[in-house]
Each structure stands twice: as structure tokens, then as C-alpha cells.
Amino acid sequence: MSEKLEVSFNSPQCGWMSVGFTGGAREFYTTTAHAPHENALPELLQILSFLIDPDLHEFEKTLKWNRNPEEFDFIFRKNAKNTSLEIIEYPTEDRSRRRSETVFSYSGSAREICRAFYQTFEQLYEERFNDEFEQNWRQPFPLEEFNNFKNKLTAANNL
């Protein structure tokens, strides 16, 4: 089993947010933008809610996000044996698979991956007023999706 996954989303500034992923021997840090994929944070929380569902044994979902001009796919896969996260970077919005590069990958349990994301979302939630999240991210904090994700983690006894 690889080392523990750590996920960090730093406080947004001017519509941008630093994100980082470490686990195993790999690490990846970048910035992401609030647009044009304005639903990236709520969609990410929805994907995580599916991943933690103990009745869902197979799942694959791709989250699109960008840095401008670079684009990213966050690919989440779950099967009977493990759960994985793969981050693919494209040099432009073209998303040509020939020109893409896998910049981060991690495999572990759904619980482990979801808890790592929960910790960073919880920090964003706790600091949202101090950091003026909505003004700096230029979008509201995805409260409904965060609460749903938190409830699913709690129900699965994984929080």
C-alpha cells in the first residue's frame, strides 16, 4: 500500500486557488481557476460522495478543471479492489490525449481518498469567512455538496 494521500486546497485569491497532492513517491502542485469550469468544486464533492458509497462497487468519473491555458482531468475510478485518482494535464483546452501527461496518480481505499479531500474541504469551510472565500473564488462555497459529502462520510463511519 502506498503512503497516505494528502490533498491541499489553499485559500483562493482573485479567482485562483493553489492545489496540491502528495502520496506515495509522487507529488503535484498547481493553481486552478474558478472559470470556465465553475462547477468544479461542487462536482468534486459529488464525485467524492459517490466514491464513499459502500453500495457502489464500480465507478469512474472525470472532473474537468483548468489553469488557463492548461486543462486538467481528475479521473476517479473505483472497483472491487481499490480506488484511484489520476490527474492528467493537457497543454491547452484542446485536451488532445496525444499531448497529455499524467502528472499525478494515487491508488488506495475510497475511505482514504475521501478523508484526504474532506480534511482540505473542512479547512476551506472553517476559514471561508476569514478568507472571504466567495469574493476571492468568485463563487459561493459549495455548502450543500460539502454537507452531503460530510454526511455520507459520517454514515459510512469514515469521519
DOLUMRO-47686 format. One line per 3 residues: number of its first residue (from 1); for each residue x, y, z of N, C-alpha, C. Coordinates in steps of 0.001 Angstrom, whole numbers. Example, Ala and Ser with C-alpha at 12.3 -4.5 7.8 and 13.67 -1.06 7.14 Angstrom:
2
1) 13190:-5690:7800:12300:-4500:7800:13200:-3300:7800  12850:-2250:7080:13670:-1060:7140:12900:30:7870 .
//
This chain:
159
1) 842:-1181:0:0:0:0:883:1238:0  485:2236:-738:1266:3457:-827:1074:4324:405  1911:5346:482:1806:6280:1594:471:7001:1558 .
4) 118:7566:2672:-1136:8288:2834:-1250:9436:1824  -2447:9594:1272:-2730:10698:363:-2962:11967:1174  -2356:13050:722:-2607:14367:1301:-3034:15295:187 .
7) -4099:16048:457:-4660:16981:-513:-4696:18349:141  -4261:19372:-572:-4341:20729:-29:-4936:21662:-1073  -5949:22402:-646:-6519:23485:-1434:-6313:24723:-587 .
10) -5504:25633:-1057:-5248:26846:-286:-6332:27880:-545  -6415:28848:327:-7416:29900:206:-7350:30547:-1173  -8499:30727:-1809:-8489:31328:-3144:-8109:32805:-3104 .
13) -7528:33244:-4203:-7138:34651:-4381:-7433:35047:-5821  -8241:36071:-6003:-8516:36635:-7328:-9006:35592:-8339  -9800:34627:-7880:-10342:33610:-8770:-9429:32431:-9022 .
16) -8320:32353:-8308:-7348:31264:-8450:-7161:30570:-7104  -6794:29289:-7150:-6546:28540:-5924:-5379:27581:-6146  -4474:27541:-5180:-3383:26566:-5221:-3919:25234:-4724 .
19) -3559:24173:-5442:-3942:22830:-5031:-2699:21952:-5036  -2682:20995:-4130:-1538:20099:-4054:-1968:18694:-3694  -1212:17731:-4190:-1481:16319:-3946:-157:15631:-3676 .
22) -78:14899:-2594:1100:14075:-2312:625:12701:-1882  1381:11704:-2254:1065:10328:-1876:2036:9401:-2558  2489:8419:-1805:3495:7542:-2380:4737:8348:-2677 .
25) 5342:8092:-3803:6553:8814:-4189:6240:10009:-5073  4961:10297:-5269:4593:11354:-6201:4011:12558:-5479  4192:13699:-6104:3538:14913:-5632:3262:15796:-6834 .
28) 2237:16631:-6684:1851:17522:-7767:1226:18767:-7165  1695:19923:-7599:1177:21204:-7139:906:22075:-8359  -191:22799:-8309:-535:23706:-9390:-1516:24744:-8868 .
31) -1959:25601:-9747:-3051:26507:-9438:-4207:26146:-10363  -5405:26444:-9919:-6588:26220:-10738:-7423:27487:-10727  -8237:27620:-11750:-9055:28816:-11895:-10527:28504:-11652 .
34) -11256:29518:-11234:-12686:29355:-10966:-13500:29219:-12257  -12944:29612:-13385:-13669:29555:-14654:-12739:28984:-15724  -13202:28332:-16736:-14594:28211:-17129:-15336:27053:-16477 .
37) -14658:26229:-15715:-15306:25075:-15070:-15819:25489:-13696  -16826:26360:-13708:-17311:26974:-12477:-17950:25992:-11514  -18278:24808:-11970:-18874:23804:-11083:-17867:22769:-10590 .
40) -16581:23039:-10759:-15568:22043:-10398:-15639:21644:-8919  -15740:22601:-8005:-15781:22244:-6583:-17045:21465:-6216  -18251:21918:-6605:-19430:21108:-6295:-19391:19726:-6949 .
43) -18910:19663:-8193:-18817:18369:-8871:-17821:17454:-8180  -16713:18008:-7722:-15728:17209:-7000:-16356:16610:-5746  -17087:17396:-5000:-17744:16889:-3789:-18792:15827:-4122 .
46) -19491:15982:-5227:-20464:14960:-5642:-19764:13656:-5998  -18650:13752:-6712:-17877:12554:-7066:-17400:11850:-5801  -16881:12613:-4853:-16404:12017:-3599:-17546:11351:-2839 .
49) -18731:11923:-2900:-19897:11322:-2252:-20229:9968:-2870  -20072:9853:-4178:-20275:8559:-4828:-19182:7565:-4433  -17939:8039:-4383:-16819:7142:-4056:-16986:6485:-2693 .
52) -17506:7236:-1717:-17596:6709:-355:-18816:5809:-162  -19708:5775:-1133:-20914:4952:-1041:-20523:3471:-1022  -20786:2758:84:-20375:1352:175:-21157:432:-768 .
55) -22298:883:-1252:-23091:69:-2167:-22672:244:-3619  -21825:1202:-3880:-21346:1449:-5239:-19973:794:-5382  -19924:-290:-6144:-18692:-1077:-6234:-17830:-742:-7447 .
58) -18427:-176:-8472:-17670:218:-9657:-18105:1612:-10058  -17113:2454:-10355:-17413:3851:-10630:-16239:4462:-11365  -16525:5298:-12352:-15489:6107:-12995:-16111:7446:-13370 .
61) -15441:8513:-12981:-15932:9860:-13274:-14741:10768:-13502  -14869:11649:-14492:-13827:12611:-14813:-14297:14009:-14467  -13495:14710:-13696:-13742:16108:-13350:-12820:16972:-14201 .
64) -13389:17936:-14904:-12592:18850:-15724:-12325:20119:-14933  -11051:20552:-14999:-10654:21770:-14316:-9566:22427:-15160  -9240:23688:-14885:-8229:24324:-15722:-7334:25273:-14938 .
67) -6239:25621:-15584:-5314:26627:-15091:-5194:27766:-16100  -5567:27557:-17318:-5567:28538:-18398:-4148:28924:-18814  -3632:28430:-19853:-4346:27683:-20882:-4391:26184:-20619 .
70) -3648:25700:-19630:-3644:24268:-19360:-4995:23812:-18836  -5320:22564:-19150:-6548:21930:-18677:-6158:20668:-17922  -7033:20256:-17011:-6794:19052:-16225:-8023:18158:-16239 .
73) -7799:16869:-16229:-8827:15877:-15936:-8427:15205:-14636  -9322:15200:-13670:-9157:14442:-12435:-10034:13212:-12628  -9417:12065:-12809:-10162:10836:-13084:-10197:9987:-11818 .
76) -11411:9730:-11349:-11630:8903:-10169:-12181:7564:-10640  -11559:6471:-10167:-12013:5118:-10515:-12141:4296:-9237  -13195:3529:-9183:-13413:2632:-8045:-13849:1286:-8594 .
79) -13210:222:-8084:-13654:-1125:-8410:-13567:-1962:-7143  -13794:-3237:-7257:-13836:-4103:-6082:-12507:-4147:-5326  -11401:-3860:-6008:-10092:-3984:-5374:-9544:-2685:-4801 .
82) -9738:-1560:-5509:-9211:-299:-4990:-9891:900:-5643  -9451:2055:-5202:-9931:3322:-5733:-8699:4111:-6147  -8829:4858:-7228:-7668:5612:-7699:-8066:7016:-8148 .
85) -7065:7869:-8126:-7159:9223:-8639:-6004:9400:-9609  -6316:9849:-10799:-5296:10136:-11801:-5541:11561:-12287  -4492:12378:-12324:-4613:13742:-12813:-3830:13841:-14116 .
88) -4538:14220:-15163:-3946:14344:-16489:-3932:15817:-16856  -2789:16270:-17351:-2639:17663:-17768:-2574:17733:-19292  -3298:18704:-19833:-3278:18993:-21263:-2705:20395:-21436 .
91) -1873:20625:-22444:-1259:21949:-22607:-2244:23048:-23008  -3386:22674:-23579:-4396:23667:-23982:-5783:23087:-23730  -6803:23888:-24003:-8170:23419:-23851:-8536:22367:-24891 .
94) -7657:22108:-25845:-7860:21098:-26881:-8042:19702:-26282  -7389:19425:-25171:-7462:18130:-24483:-7069:16960:-25390  -6037:17177:-26174:-5527:16122:-27042:-4826:15077:-26182 .
97) -5285:13852:-26254:-4696:12766:-25454:-3235:12532:-25873  -2922:12801:-27137:-1546:12623:-27619:-588:13588:-26934  -1091:14752:-26557:-239:15774:-25960:-412:15851:-24440 .
100) -1097:14899:-23869:-1366:14934:-22430:-249:14266:-21639  -274:14526:-20352:708:13925:-19452:23:13608:-18121  242:12396:-17618:-247:12068:-16282:715:12704:-15293 .
103) 218:13666:-14516:1074:14421:-13604:961:13925:-12161  -71:13115:-11872:-214:12554:-10529:-1140:11350:-10598  -811:10337:-9826:-1710:9191:-9682:-1564:8631:-8276 .
106) -2657:8102:-7784:-2681:7543:-6439:-3725:6438:-6389  -3386:5339:-5747:-4333:4239:-5530:-4383:3920:-4056  -5567:3666:-3576:-5768:3318:-2171:-7225:2972:-1958 .
109) -7678:3127:-753:-9085:2848:-462:-9916:4094:-717  -11192:3888:-976:-12112:5023:-1147:-12126:5858:130  -12100:5203:1259:-12110:5902:2542:-10914:6836:2661 .
112) -9751:6332:2338:-8510:7101:2438:-8544:8335:1523  -8971:8146:288:-9028:9250:-664:-10056:10279:-215  -11216:9826:190:-12275:10749:609:-11899:11509:1871 .
115) -11248:10854:2815:-10847:11554:4032:-9811:12633:3738  -8910:12369:2812:-7906:13384:2455:-8580:14626:1866  -9542:14414:991:-10275:15549:421:-11135:16225:1482 .
118) -11745:15433:2361:-12585:16020:3407:-11782:16988:4274  -10593:16591:4643:-9775:17440:5511:-9513:18801:4883  -9225:18841:3600:-8961:20137:2970:-10244:20933:2761 .
121) -11354:20258:2435:-12621:20981:2313:-13099:21499:3662  -12859:20732:4707:-13237:21197:6043:-12464:22463:6406  -11185:22497:6066:-10370:23686:6330:-10891:24884:5524 .
124) -11201:24680:4249:-11774:25760:3443:-13088:26253:4051  -13905:25311:4519:-15184:25659:5126:-14985:26483:6396  -14100:26023:7259:-13865:26702:8539:-13303:28110:8340 .
127) -12526:28309:7291:-11867:29595:7072:-12554:30452:6000  -13728:30024:5536:-14375:30694:4400:-14699:32156:4650  -15041:32529:5879:-15346:33934:6148:-14065:34749:6317 .
130) -13094:34208:7031:-11814:34902:7201:-11119:35125:5862  -11225:34149:4984:-10555:34223:3684:-11411:34878:2609  -12613:35303:2981:-13543:35880:2004:-13638:34981:768 .
133) -13955:33719:1039:-13963:32688:10:-14766:33104:-1214  -16009:33505:-1000:-16879:33803:-2140:-16358:34957:-2993  -15829:35960:-2359:-15279:37090:-3110:-14014:36667:-3847 .
136) -13138:35926:-3171:-11864:35541:-3770:-11971:34401:-4776  -12935:33500:-4606:-13120:32409:-5567:-14112:32819:-6642  -14837:33901:-6367:-15829:34456:-7290:-17017:33524:-7485 .
139) -17217:32664:-6505:-18341:31729:-6483:-18636:31387:-5030  -19851:30960:-4753:-20164:30576:-3379:-19464:29271:-2991  -19229:29134:-1701:-18710:27860:-1198:-19784:26804:-1459 .
142) -19416:25607:-1933:-20411:24581:-2253:-20942:23896:-983  -21689:24642:-203:-22128:24198:1121:-23019:22962:1060  -23984:22948:169:-24893:21797:86:-24122:20512:-240 .
145) -23234:20592:-1211:-22451:19411:-1597:-21483:19010:-494  -20898:19996:191:-19991:19696:1298:-20743:18977:2417  -21903:19472:2791:-22688:18839:3856:-23131:17437:3471 .
148) -23515:17238:2210:-23891:15905:1747:-22708:14950:1833  -21548:15405:1393:-20330:14592:1464:-19983:14257:2915  -20042:15248:3779:-19753:15044:5203:-20727:14030:5807 .
151) -21999:14135:5479:-22999:13196:5999:-22754:11781:5507  -22345:11638:4254:-22049:10296:3731:-20813:9698:4394  -19816:10515:4649:-18637:10022:5364:-19008:9584:6780 .
154) -19803:10401:7450:-20236:10075:8806:-21053:8800:8811  -21984:8658:7880:-22831:7481:7809:-22025:6213:7541  -20957:6366:6792:-20105:5208:6482:-19068:4980:7589 .
157) -19194:5726:8674:-18249:5633:9809:-16817:5887:9379  -16652:6806:8462:-15320:7093:7955:-14822:8464:8330  -15542:9175:9152:-15118:10527:9517:-14418:10519:10855 .
//
